[in-house]
């Protein structure tokens, strides 16, 4: 009597075996082998995945350890091994805290080339690019030259170019910008009048100790000055715009104006004032101030050109060597922001020149603060 192997439950029809990728016929006894192979392959794959995950975990742990080792090396380098060995860790940390307290302000000067309401009306993009440049460079305090205005408009009118620039600066930043100008013009430019102008960011912490004042002397355009305080730093800015070098009939030469300018930074005893900074448009004769005072130095080098043609040093920032040694951080000449077909020279032939100066925040009296807090609690 013949016997037959009963078909596996659920396998009474043709079916597809995942293990070998073939169609298994009805009643095929080999399907049991296929099932065994399929389960075996699945177990091997699961084991390999588990090993791979463990390997990746180990790699991550090694990478994290290497990262921590690098950070520790940097920390040791900053403190120096000698500090660690001598137990002077607290002294090193105190030194790092002192560095944190050394802050800087960015002081700039820029001849914005015939900046008036008529000019910005004719060249509508000029004012927006001046604004964009000031904001892009994060200036804290800036002296402007060639800010002009007609008598019919007036420098302090809301329609003046400088007032519109102030509004635009406030609208396009989180800061409140403050403008300070001379009440009267300081000379002539391009058949018009020019004024002394300073502007600064309120959040910079700069306090103005005086109004903008003109300085007496035989100048084509009167220098203007302002005294400022930020933290422990008190200084005066003298913004100048000298005439071109050379002989001009009926007018003084630039070199003669430089000689007069030297007197502006000396006190009545003839001693040089170390807290004064001369900045502005010197018309390619910046180094000549050194001929009258070895105490003053230009922060720019001889080949740091300040015009858009990159061939002249028209502008500069000159400070007493004591101030430079104690306060100087870095300096630069910035490019003017442009758009579309408008080039830098379309805005001004001068680029902004700047210097970063160090200061320390004013120290607070902890005793007074504690007493004040105690009184509030009572």
C-alpha positions, 0 to 999 in steps of 0.5 A: 500500500502506497503512502504519501507525505502529507502537504504542509499546511498552507502549502497546498498551492504553488508559493514563492520561497524568499530563501531561494527566490523560486516558485515552489510547486505544490507538494514539493518536499524540498520546501522544508529545506528552503524554510531552514535556509531562510531562517538561517540567513535571517539569523546571520543578518540579524547578528551582523547588524548587531555587530555593525551597530556595536562597531559604530557605537565604538567608533562614536565613543572614540571620536568623542574621546578624541574631541575631548582630548583635543579640547583638553589640549587647547585648555592646557595650552591656554593655561600653559602646563607650567600654570597647572604644575605650579597650581596657579590655575586661579591666576590664569582664570583671573587673567582670562576674566580680565581679557573679557573685560577689555572691550572695544569701540570701532571709531571711523572717519569717512568723506561721503563726497558732497552728501546733500539733499540735492545730491541724494535726490539726483542719486537716490541709491547714494543714501541707502548705500552709505547706510548699508556700509555703516551698518555692515561695518558695525561702526560705533562712532563715525566722523563724516566729511563733506556733509553739505546742505543748502541754506533753504533746507538747513542741516537740522531739517528733517529734509536734510540728507543727514536727517534722512540717513539717521532715519534710515539707520534707525529703521534698518537696525536694532539701534538708535543712531544719534547725530550731532552737527555744527550749528553753522557751516564750517566752509565751502564745497562744490558751490555749497556749504559743509558742516561738521557731523558725528554720529554714533550708536546709542547701544555702544555706551558712548557718552558725549561730553560736549557739543560739536565745536569748531576750532579757530584758525586760518583753515579752508574748512574749520576742524570740528571736535567732540569729547567722548567717554566710554567706560574708563576711556575719555578722548577727543576727536578732531575731524578735519577736511584739509584742502588739496596739496599744492599752490593755489593762488590766494589760498594757503597750501595744505602743508601750512594747514597741517602746521596750524593743525598741530596746535589743535592737539597741544595745550597752552604749555605747548605739551601734546595732548595724549587724549586727542585723535585726529581723523578725516580727509588730509588730502594725501598729506597725512604723514606730514603731521609727524614733521611737527610732532613725533608724539603722533602716529598714523594707524595706517601704513604707507601703502594702505590706500584709502581711495576707491582707485587704490592709489592714494592715502587721502584719509587717516587716523592719527593718535598719540603714541601713548594712546596707541600703545594702551588703547589700539586693537586693530584698524582697517579700510572698508569697501563701500557697499554696492548694488547692481551697476553702481560702483564704489566710486559712484557713492564716494571716491573715499573709503571708510577708515576705522580703528578699534580702541580698547576700554574697560567697563566702569567698575560698579561699587558692590558695597553700594549695590548691596546696601541699596538692595538691603534698603529695598528689602526693608 
